[in-house]
Amino acid sequence: ARGFALFESDKDFCFNDVFKRADNAMYENKRKNINDMMLRMVVKNGGNNVRINIPLALVKVGIDAGLNMAQVTGGNDSLKNIDLGKILELVEQGVIGNLMEVEAEDGSTVQIFVE
């Protein structure tokens, strides 16, 4: 990835100001497009494992259409209160990887991540 910035006399007081803008531009260019990412959810409950893989582009369409998590998961109680809109907001801010991992008293686990 590359970042490029020119000295702007009304914004920059030193070389470091230009360098920071170039560095930020590099990370913006390097960031993966949200439409190319996947939302992955794994629920483990005893011997039952549920894996859900949804392209984030489809999540965006679903949110725009008013879809909620219970409709996506078929009513799976472990996932029904997940806010897809909040997950999408985090990803748009650059948060990716493991977003949440919860283990209940009964040993069941829920993991949500984006990659």
Phi, psi and omega in degrees: 000152181233148173231141185223136175210144176255151176296128177239112188299332180278346181247324191259132178255341180203175180302322183301325178298317179293318180299318180298318179294320178294320179296315178298321179295323179297315181292327176296320179291329184280333184300134180290143178293131181304323182293347178261004184260161179240138170267123182238135179230135179232125176241124177242122181221098184064235179270358182265125177239131177241127177240129178236126179236118183231126174300137181298332176299321178289324176300316179299316179296317180298318178297316178298331180272358179086018180289142175244170187297324180300325178289326181287319187266002181070026177086014177301117185299329182293336186245358191296335183262010179287130181266102180300325179298318179293321177299315179297321177300316179299315181295320178296334177275358176102003180278120177223174183095210182285113182268327184202140173215120184232136174242124180275168180301328181280001178092354178288149180231151174232129178232133177234128178214162180234134176212000000 
